[in-house]
């Protein structure tokens, strides 16, 4: 176990405010040892910008950082490039029998 494993951020996934990693956000992530970030529509402008943001986040949080993409409740994928799942993601009601 490393010192970073003991910081509170190692146990949480956070949101960041914009499409770039600003100094204040970078300081927060570093100070609390955050290793997981969820990106939303507000964080994505283009493929080039998204690649740069992910690179900056990995440089800061480490190569094994978790960078997730939230679909913001939409029944479709917000990615505009790269391989896509053949069907839109759908939450289906499950019946649980006891």
Backbone as CSV, one residue per row, in Angstrom:
resi,resn,N_x,N_y,N_z,CA_x,CA_y,CA_z,C_x,C_y,C_z
1,UNK,0.848,-1.176,0.000,0.000,0.000,0.000,0.894,1.240,0.000
2,UNK,0.555,2.175,-0.877,1.336,3.401,-0.962,0.653,4.511,-0.183
3,UNK,1.356,5.601,-0.015,0.791,6.761,0.676,-0.441,7.295,-0.056
4,UNK,-0.415,7.238,-1.399,-1.556,7.718,-2.187,-2.807,6.868,-1.950
5,UNK,-2.619,5.585,-1.624,-3.763,4.712,-1.340,-4.506,5.142,-0.082
6,UNK,-3.851,5.890,0.788,-4.448,6.298,2.049,-5.189,7.627,1.964
7,UNK,-5.079,8.322,0.839,-5.755,9.602,0.681,-7.231,9.375,0.335
8,UNK,-8.122,10.268,0.799,-9.558,10.074,0.571,-9.952,9.995,-0.896
9,UNK,-9.247,10.671,-1.759,-9.586,10.670,-3.179,-9.413,9.327,-3.850
10,UNK,-8.646,8.423,-3.243,-8.455,7.098,-3.823,-9.742,6.285,-3.778
11,UNK,-10.713,6.731,-2.990,-11.967,5.996,-2.821,-13.156,6.654,-3.508
12,UNK,-12.930,7.711,-4.281,-14.040,8.462,-4.864,-13.808,8.750,-6.334
13,UNK,-14.918,8.903,-7.064,-14.864,9.372,-8.445,-15.435,10.787,-8.433
14,UNK,-14.754,11.704,-9.101,-15.187,13.103,-9.074,-15.471,13.615,-10.475
15,UNK,-16.134,14.739,-10.517,-16.455,15.488,-11.724,-15.448,16.635,-11.814
16,UNK,-15.105,17.063,-13.019,-14.262,18.248,-13.162,-15.077,19.326,-13.886
17,UNK,-14.742,20.604,-13.683,-15.620,21.687,-14.135,-15.643,22.004,-15.625
18,UNK,-14.630,21.679,-16.379,-14.626,22.133,-17.769,-13.890,21.218,-18.716
19,UNK,-13.634,21.684,-19.944,-13.010,20.864,-20.974,-11.479,20.767,-20.882
20,UNK,-10.890,21.513,-19.954,-9.438,21.426,-19.745,-9.157,21.238,-18.254
21,UNK,-7.983,20.791,-17.958,-7.577,20.598,-16.571,-6.932,21.897,-16.084
22,UNK,-7.721,22.721,-15.396,-7.204,23.999,-14.905,-6.338,23.779,-13.664
23,UNK,-5.492,24.746,-13.296,-4.581,24.588,-12.160,-5.279,24.291,-10.829
24,UNK,-6.420,24.910,-10.588,-7.131,24.679,-9.321,-7.640,23.245,-9.222
25,UNK,-8.182,22.731,-10.329,-8.683,21.354,-10.346,-7.526,20.374,-10.224
26,UNK,-6.435,20.644,-10.925,-5.263,19.777,-10.836,-4.743,19.731,-9.402
27,UNK,-4.717,20.870,-8.732,-4.262,20.928,-7.346,-5.174,20.103,-6.445
28,UNK,-6.491,20.212,-6.648,-7.456,19.442,-5.859,-7.243,17.938,-6.060
29,UNK,-7.129,17.514,-7.318,-6.931,16.091,-7.608,-5.641,15.568,-6.975
30,UNK,-4.594,16.356,-7.082,-3.296,15.972,-6.512,-3.351,15.930,-4.991
31,UNK,-3.913,16.959,-4.378,-3.954,17.072,-2.918,-4.699,15.908,-2.272
32,UNK,-5.815,15.489,-2.889,-6.630,14.438,-2.294,-6.382,13.055,-2.890
33,UNK,-5.450,12.959,-3.800,-5.099,11.652,-4.356,-6.191,11.035,-5.209
34,UNK,-6.970,11.864,-5.880,-8.065,11.359,-6.710,-7.485,10.576,-7.890
35,UNK,-8.082,9.405,-8.154,-7.641,8.571,-9.277,-8.758,8.204,-10.226
36,UNK,-9.955,8.722,-9.977,-11.105,8.411,-10.834,-11.877,9.688,-11.137
37,UNK,-12.128,9.920,-12.434,-12.856,11.101,-12.876,-13.951,10.659,-13.843
38,UNK,-15.122,11.261,-13.715,-16.218,11.014,-14.644,-16.384,12.255,-15.515
39,UNK,-16.320,12.086,-16.811,-16.475,13.192,-17.748,-17.920,13.270,-18.233
40,UNK,-18.398,14.486,-18.430,-19.756,14.750,-18.880,-19.696,15.550,-20.179
41,UNK,-20.844,15.851,-20.754,-20.897,16.623,-21.995,-20.145,17.933,-21.912
42,UNK,-20.176,18.582,-20.751,-19.487,19.867,-20.570,-17.969,19.739,-20.689
43,UNK,-17.448,18.515,-20.560,-16.008,18.279,-20.623,-15.529,17.934,-22.027
44,UNK,-16.446,17.785,-22.978,-16.084,17.294,-24.311,-16.446,18.314,-25.375
45,UNK,-15.424,18.711,-26.155,-15.630,19.650,-27.260,-15.265,19.026,-28.599
46,UNK,-14.206,18.228,-28.606,-13.754,17.587,-29.839,-12.900,16.379,-29.472
47,UNK,-12.612,15.558,-30.462,-11.764,14.389,-30.219,-10.363,14.822,-29.772
48,UNK,-9.813,15.820,-30.418,-8.470,16.302,-30.071,-8.442,16.840,-28.647
49,UNK,-9.438,17.635,-28.294,-9.525,18.203,-26.940,-9.696,17.104,-25.909
50,UNK,-10.542,16.106,-26.211,-10.773,15.006,-25.267,-9.510,14.182,-25.055
51,UNK,-8.780,13.916,-26.114,-7.511,13.183,-25.990,-6.522,13.955,-25.103
52,UNK,-6.453,15.265,-25.293,-5.548,16.095,-24.484,-5.978,16.085,-23.014
53,UNK,-7.276,16.186,-22.763,-7.771,16.166,-21.387,-7.456,14.833,-20.726
54,UNK,-7.705,13.737,-21.414,-7.404,12.414,-20.844,-5.902,12.249,-20.600
55,UNK,-5.079,12.755,-21.516,-3.626,12.699,-21.331,-3.217,13.493,-20.090
56,UNK,-3.770,14.691,-19.932,-3.449,15.508,-18.767,-3.894,14.839,-17.471
57,UNK,-5.088,14.234,-17.497,-5.583,13.538,-16.303,-4.693,12.341,-15.953
58,UNK,-4.290,11.566,-16.964,-3.419,10.411,-16.698,-2.034,10.853,-16.221
59,UNK,-1.524,11.935,-16.784,-0.236,12.463,-16.319,-0.310,12.827,-14.842
60,UNK,-1.435,13.357,-14.416,-1.612,13.781,-13.034,-1.962,12.622,-12.105
61,UNK,-2.915,11.774,-12.519,-3.432,10.732,-11.629,-2.734,9.389,-11.792
62,UNK,-1.935,9.227,-12.825,-1.244,7.961,-13.060,-1.856,7.204,-14.223
63,UNK,-1.063,6.343,-14.826,-1.518,5.644,-16.028,-2.681,4.685,-15.776
64,UNK,-2.905,4.281,-14.536,-4.001,3.370,-14.217,-5.240,4.098,-13.697
65,UNK,-5.290,5.400,-13.884,-6.446,6.186,-13.449,-7.692,5.734,-14.224
66,UNK,-8.832,5.831,-13.560,-10.095,5.508,-14.205,-10.726,6.802,-14.712
67,UNK,-10.934,6.880,-16.019,-11.592,8.026,-16.632,-12.860,7.490,-17.288
68,UNK,-14.001,7.855,-16.706,-15.290,7.349,-17.171,-16.026,8.421,-17.963
69,UNK,-16.971,7.977,-18.784,-17.790,8.878,-19.580,-19.245,8.629,-19.223
70,UNK,-19.919,9.649,-18.720,-21.315,9.524,-18.323,-22.210,9.802,-19.520
71,UNK,-23.263,9.025,-19.662,-24.170,9.235,-20.777,-25.272,10.226,-20.427
72,UNK,-25.238,10.806,-19.237,-26.128,11.877,-18.797,-27.605,11.523,-18.935
73,UNK,-27.932,10.273,-18.680,-29.318,9.845,-18.696,-29.905,9.652,-20.069
74,UNK,-29.111,9.878,-21.092,-29.607,9.752,-22.461,-29.593,8.291,-22.905
75,UNK,-30.533,7.889,-23.750,-30.562,6.506,-24.216,-29.647,6.281,-25.424
76,UNK,-28.606,7.094,-25.531,-27.681,6.959,-26.642,-26.269,7.246,-26.152
77,UNK,-25.303,6.904,-26.977,-23.899,7.126,-26.644,-23.509,8.525,-27.108
78,UNK,-22.815,9.309,-26.248,-22.452,10.676,-26.612,-21.148,10.762,-27.402
79,UNK,-20.431,9.641,-27.529,-19.201,9.680,-28.314,-19.529,9.918,-29.779
80,UNK,-18.703,10.683,-30.452,-18.926,10.973,-31.864,-17.866,10.350,-32.753
81,UNK,-16.905,9.638,-32.160,-15.886,8.972,-32.962,-15.482,7.686,-32.272
82,UNK,-14.823,6.833,-33.004,-14.372,5.574,-32.441,-15.446,4.507,-32.545
83,UNK,-15.093,3.284,-32.134,-16.060,2.187,-32.240,-17.244,2.403,-31.297
84,UNK,-18.428,2.145,-31.774,-19.634,2.298,-30.978,-20.298,0.945,-30.796
85,UNK,-20.996,0.802,-29.713,-21.772,-0.407,-29.483,-22.851,-0.471,-30.557
86,UNK,-23.163,-1.661,-31.081,-24.139,-1.743,-32.168,-25.559,-1.326,-31.788
87,UNK,-25.916,-1.407,-30.507,-27.247,-0.981,-30.067,-27.097,0.076,-28.986
88,UNK,-28.016,1.030,-28.920,-27.960,2.009,-27.825,-28.097,1.309,-26.481
89,UNK,-27.484,1.872,-25.483,-27.562,1.335,-24.127,-28.967,1.542,-23.591
90,UNK,-29.551,0.501,-23.038,-30.894,0.633,-22.488,-30.954,-0.026,-21.124
91,UNK,-31.575,0.677,-20.207,-31.852,0.095,-18.893,-33.175,-0.633,-19.015
92,UNK,-33.166,-1.915,-18.795,-34.391,-2.680,-18.887,-34.866,-3.067,-17.489
93,UNK,-36.142,-3.002,-17.318,-36.718,-3.351,-16.038,-36.543,-4.851,-15.791
94,UNK,-36.026,-5.163,-14.655,-35.792,-6.551,-14.279,-36.797,-6.984,-13.229
95,UNK,-37.350,-8.153,-13.386,-38.224,-8.698,-12.367,-37.407,-9.672,-11.531
96,UNK,-37.366,-9.398,-10.260,-36.609,-10.256,-9.348,-37.588,-11.128,-8.588
97,UNK,-37.406,-12.410,-8.712,-38.289,-13.342,-8.011,-37.594,-13.855,-6.762
98,UNK,-38.344,-13.875,-5.688,-37.785,-14.368,-4.426,-38.353,-15.709,-4.069
